[in-house]
Amino acid sequence: MRRTILTGAALLLAVTACGEQTAPPDPPPPTPRAERSPEEGPASPAQEETEPAPEEASPSPDEGSPAADEGAPHVLNRYGDENGFDDQRPTDYVATEFTTFSEMEWHEWSEQVARGEGELSGTWCMEEGCQNDPYDVEVELGDPVEVDGTTYYSTYTIVEYDEDMSQEMRQALEEADGGRLTVPGDEPGSG
């Protein structure tokens, strides 16, 4: 009987231990503060609390953030506005009266070039039904020009075509606007 009670007690302890949680791991050591030179003297506790760790001192803008695009060219986007507006990294972009890019994802937007991928359609492919089934493309914007103090990309190049886009449609696109983007001052049809 004594053995049964001891076995039962051991089982009871084992069962209750299954739900027991272990202590959380120790927190990581604090970030070391910048060394102070002997001329500066020891840091006061207030200075130590307010001095940021070296990696926190001045974060660089992430590529794709608005701060990263400062100084980079714009495009004149006529999506939803026939007069157009300055834009950077547009998701939907009416590039010319003939050509529209949609569902764009931009991988680069720098002072010299912008690269992205998305869908392409326009008046040049309406007979093929591209308004309902646009072509997937990779595009590069380039040749920045300054107009009234603002820089705009002035050309585009399709660097990779959808395999469904025939040579005939590629030629129609080239004939429509010749890879020229609309910039302020361009009259519709002069692109």
ROLUMLUM-640466 format. One record per residue: x, y, z of N, C-alpha, C in turn. Coordinates in steps of 0.05 Angstrom, whole numbers, padded with zeros to 5 digits, always signed. Layout:
ROLUMLUM-640466
XYZXYZXYZ
...
//
This chain:
ROLUMLUM-640466
+00016-00024+00000+00000+00000+00000+00017+00025+00000
+00039+00024+00016+00057+00046+00017+00069+00052-00011
+00076+00031-00025+00086+00034-00052+00066+00047-00070
+00041+00040-00068+00020+00052-00085+00017+00081-00079
+00019+00089-00054+00016+00117-00047+00040+00133-00058
+00064+00122-00055+00088+00136-00065+00087+00138-00096
+00078+00117-00109+00076+00118-00138+00055+00138-00146
+00032+00139-00132+00011+00159-00138+00021+00187-00133
+00036+00192-00112+00047+00218-00106+00067+00226-00128
+00083+00208-00137+00102+00214-00158+00088+00221-00184
+00067+00206-00191+00051+00212-00215+00037+00239-00212
+00027+00246-00189+00014+00271-00184+00034+00294-00189
+00058+00291-00178+00079+00312-00182+00086+00314-00212
+00088+00292-00226+00095+00292-00254+00074+00306-00270
+00048+00301-00264+00026+00313-00278+00025+00343-00274
+00029+00351-00249+00028+00380-00244+00052+00394-00255
+00075+00380-00258+00099+00393-00269+00096+00397-00299
+00078+00382-00312+00074+00385-00341+00064+00412-00348
+00047+00424-00331+00036+00451-00337+00053+00473-00327
+00075+00467-00313+00092+00487-00302+00108+00501-00324
+00110+00527-00323+00125+00541-00343+00153+00547-00333
+00171+00548-00351+00199+00554-00344+00202+00584-00344
+00223+00593-00330+00228+00622-00328+00236+00632-00355
+00229+00657-00362+00236+00669-00388+00266+00672-00390
+00277+00671-00414+00306+00674-00417+00315+00702-00407
+00340+00703-00400+00351+00729-00391+00350+00749-00414
+00345+00774-00408+00345+00795-00429+00373+00798-00441
+00375+00807-00466+00401+00811-00478+00416+00833-00463
+00442+00832-00463+00458+00852-00449+00453+00880-00462
+00455+00901-00446+00450+00928-00458+00470+00935-00479
+00462+00952-00498+00479+00961-00519+00501+00978-00507
+00526+00972-00514+00548+00988-00502+00546+01017-00513
+00552+01036-00495+00552+01064-00502+00578+01071-00515
+00578+01093-00529+00602+01102-00542+00623+01109-00521
+00648+01103-00527+00670+01109-00509+00673+01139-00508
+00680+01150-00485+00685+01179-00483+00715+01182-00479
+00726+01202-00492+00755+01207-00489+00761+01219-00462
+00786+01216-00453+00793+01227-00426+00788+01257-00425
+00791+01272-00447+00786+01301-00447+00757+01307-00441
+00738+01290-00449+00710+01295-00445+00702+01289-00417
+00717+01273-00403+00710+01266-00375+00689+01244-00375
+00682+01235-00351+00661+01214-00350+00634+01224-00357
+00618+01207-00368+00591+01215-00375+00573+01215-00351
+00555+01235-00350+00536+01236-00328+00514+01215-00333
+00500+01206-00312+00478+01187-00316+00458+01198-00336
+00452+01224-00336+00433+01235-00355+00442+01233-00383
+00469+01238-00388+00480+01235-00415+00478+01206-00424
+00484+01187-00406+00483+01159-00414+00455+01151-00422
+00435+01162-00409+00408+01154-00416+00399+01166-00442
+00409+01190-00450+00399+01203-00474+00416+01197-00498
+00441+01187-00494+00457+01181-00517+00447+01157-00532
+00440+01159-00557+00430+01135-00572+00453+01116-00577
+00446+01091-00579+00465+01071-00587+00474+01077-00616
+00499+01069-00623+00509+01076-00650+00490+01068-00672
+00477+01045-00671+00459+01037-00693+00434+01053-00694
+00427+01068-00672+00403+01084-00671+00408+01113-00678
+00433+01121-00681+00441+01149-00684+00427+01162-00708
+00429+01152-00732+00417+01165-00755+00410+01144-00775
+00385+01134-00774+00377+01113-00792+00376+01124-00821
+00385+01108-00840+00384+01116-00867+00356+01110-00878
+00346+01126-00897+00319+01120-00907+00319+01094-00922
+00297+01079-00918+00294+01054-00932+00288+01059-00961
+00299+01042-00978+00292+01045-01006+00262+01041-01010
+00250+01060-01024+00221+01058-01028+00206+01076-01009
+00219+01087-00989+00206+01106-00971+00206+01133-00984
+00187+01151-00976+00186+01178-00987+00212+01193-00983
+00226+01189-00960+00251+01202-00955+00272+01193-00974
+00272+01168-00983+00292+01158-01002+00288+01170-01029
+00264+01179-01036+00258+01190-01062+00263+01220-01064
+00271+01233-01042+00276+01262-01043+00298+01267-01064
+00294+01286-01081+00314+01293-01101+00312+01275-01127
+00296+01254-01125+00293+01237-01149+00271+01249-01167
+00273+01244-01193+00253+01256-01211+00224+01246-01205
+00206+01261-01217+00177+01255-01216+00169+01245-01244
+00144+01237-01245+00131+01233-01271+00106+01251-01271
+00097+01259-01294+00072+01274-01297+00051+01252-01301
+00034+01248-01281+00015+01227-01281-00013+01238-01287
-00026+01229-01307-00053+01238-01314-00075+01219-01305
-00068+01201-01287-00088+01181-01277-00109+01197-01260
-00134+01198-01270-00155+01211-01256-00154+01242-01257
-00135+01253-01272-00133+01282-01274-00121+01289-01302
-00137+01299-01320-00128+01304-01347-00106+01324-01349
-00104+01342-01328-00082+01362-01328-00056+01350-01318
-00058+01328-01303-00034+01314-01293-00025+01326-01267
-00009+01310-01252+00002+01319-01227+00029+01305-01223
+00047+01318-01208+00073+01307-01203+00070+01282-01185
+00084+01261-01191+00081+01236-01177+00107+01221-01176
+00111+01205-01155+00134+01187-01153+00123+01160-01145
+00134+01139-01157+00126+01112-01151+00096+01107-01154
+00083+01116-01175+00054+01113-01178+00047+01083-01182
+00026+01075-01169+00015+01048-01174+00001+01047-01201
-00016+01068-01206-00029+01070-01232-00019+01096-01245
-00009+01093-01270+00005+01115-01282-00003+01118-01312
-00017+01140-01318-00023+01146-01346+00001+01161-01356
+00018+01147-01371+00043+01158-01380+00041+01177-01403
+00023+01170-01422+00018+01187-01446-00011+01183-01453
-00020+01197-01473-00048+01194-01481-00053+01166-01493
-00031+01152-01499-00033+01125-01512-00027+01102-01493
-00013+01107-01471-00001+01085-01456-00006+01089-01426
-00015+01067-01413-00021+01067-01384-00007+01043-01371
+00006+01048-01348+00017+01027-01331-00001+01025-01307
-00006+01000-01298-00023+00996-01274-00011+00974-01256
-00020+00974-01231-00010+00955-01212+00020+00954-01211
+00033+00977-01212+00062+00979-01212+00074+00975-01185
+00096+00961-01185+00113+00958-01161+00141+00967-01170
+00151+00988-01156+00176+01000-01164+00198+00989-01146
+00219+00979-01159+00242+00968-01144+00264+00988-01140
+00264+01008-01157+00285+01030-01155+00272+01055-01165
+00279+01077-01151+00270+01104-01159+00292+01123-01151
+00311+01127-01169+00335+01143-01162+00337+01168-01179
+00359+01182-01177+00362+01207-01192+00365+01203-01222
+00373+01179-01230+00377+01174-01259+00358+01155-01271
+00347+01136-01255+00331+01115-01267+00310+01105-01247
+00288+01095-01257+00267+01082-01241+00262+01055-01255
+00260+01034-01238+00255+01007-01249+00232+00995-01234
+00214+00982-01249+00191+00970-01236+00178+00950-01255
+00157+00937-01244+00142+00918-01260+00112+00922-01254
+00096+00915-01274+00068+00918-01271+00054+00910-01297
+00031+00923-01302+00015+00917-01326+00015+00941-01345
+00013+00935-01370+00014+00955-01392-00010+00952-01410
-00022+00974-01416-00044+00974-01436-00045+01002-01449
-00063+01005-01468-00064+01031-01482-00083+01030-01506
-00085+01052-01519-00102+01054-01542-00091+01037-01565
-00065+01033-01566-00052+01018-01587-00058+00988-01586
-00070+00978-01564-00076+00949-01563-00105+00944-01556
-00122+00964-01559-00150+00961-01552-00164+00938-01568
-00156+00936-01594-00169+00915-01610-00162+00887-01601
-00140+00885-01586-00131+00859-01575-00143+00853-01548
-00158+00873-01537-00171+00869-01511-00153+00874-01487
-00132+00890-01491-00112+00894-01469-00123+00910-01446
-00146+00924-01450-00158+00939-01427-00167+00920-01406
-00177+00897-01414-00187+00877-01395-00166+00856-01387
-00145+00854-01404-00124+00834-01399-00097+00847-01407
-00087+00865-01389-00063+00880-01396-00038+00861-01397
-00017+00871-01410+00007+00856-01413+00025+00861-01388
+00037+00839-01378+00056+00842-01356+00083+00850-01368
+00095+00871-01356+00121+00881-01367+00138+00890-01343
+00164+00893-01350+00183+00906-01333+00191+00931-01348
+00192+00954-01334+00197+00979-01347+00219+00994-01333
+00233+01011-01349+00254+01028-01338+00248+01056-01347
+00246+01075-01329+00243+01104-01335+00270+01117-01334
+00275+01136-01352+00301+01149-01352+00301+01176-01365
+00325+01186-01372+00329+01212-01385+00315+01235-01370
+00323+01240-01345+00311+01262-01330+00315+01289-01344
+00294+01305-01344+00295+01333-01354+00283+01351-01333
+00292+01376-01332+00281+01395-01313+00261+01414-01327
+00238+01417-01315+00217+01434-01325+00207+01451-01302
+00211+01477-01304+00202+01496-01283+00212+01488-01255
+00237+01480-01253+00249+01474-01227+00243+01446-01216
+00228+01429-01231+00223+01402-01222+00234+01383-01243
+00246+01361-01234+00258+01341-01252+00238+01319-01257
+00235+01311-01283+00217+01290-01292+00232+01270-01309
+00225+01245-01306+00234+01225-01325+00220+01231-01351
+00234+01228-01373+00223+01235-01399+00220+01212-01419
+00232+01189-01412+00229+01166-01430+00224+01140-01414
+00213+01120-01428+00210+01094-01416+00220+01073-01436
+00229+01051-01425+00238+01028-01441+00226+01003-01429
+00213+00987-01445+00203+00961-01435+00227+00942-01436
+00236+00933-01413+00260+00916-01412+00253+00886-01413
+00228+00879-01406+00219+00852-01408+00189+00852-01415
+00182+00838-01436+00155+00837-01446+00141+00811-01436
+00115+00813-01434+00098+00790-01429+00101+00771-01453
+00104+00745-01448+00107+00726-01470+00082+00726-01489
+00060+00735-01478+00035+00736-01495+00034+00761-01513
+00053+00780-01510+00053+00804-01525+00067+00800-01552
+00052+00800-01573+00062+00794-01599+00081+00816-01609
+00097+00809-01629+00115+00829-01641+00099+00851-01654
+00076+00845-01664+00058+00865-01675+00049+00886-01654
+00043+00876-01630+00035+00894-01608+00059+00910-01598
+00082+00899-01598+00106+00913-01590+00112+00936-01609
+00108+00931-01635+00112+00951-01655+00091+00973-01652
+00066+00965-01647+00044+00985-01643+00050+01003-01620
+00061+00992-01598+00069+01008-01575+00090+01028-01582
+00110+01019-01597+00132+01036-01605+00122+01059-01623
+00104+01053-01641+00094+01073-01659+00075+01093-01644
+00063+01084-01623+00044+01102-01609+00058+01126-01596
+00079+01121-01581+00092+01144-01567+00122+01142-01567
+00133+01122-01580+00162+01121-01583+00178+01121-01557
+00166+01112-01536+00180+01110-01510+00183+01137-01496
+00169+01157-01506+00170+01184-01493+00148+01187-01472
+00155+01197-01449+00136+01203-01428+00126+01231-01430
+00102+01237-01422+00092+01264-01421+00105+01279-01398
+00114+01303-01404+00125+01321-01383+00109+01347-01385
+00109+01363-01364+00094+01389-01365+00102+01405-01389
+00081+01416-01402+00086+01433-01426+00081+01418-01451
+00081+01391-01450+00074+01375-01474+00045+01377-01479
+00038+01382-01504+00010+01382-01512+00002+01353-01518
-00022+01345-01511-00031+01317-01518-00027+01313-01548
-00015+01290-01554-00011+01283-01582+00017+01290-01592
+00032+01307-01577+00058+01315-01586+00080+01296-01576
+00073+01277-01556+00092+01259-01543+00109+01245-01562
//
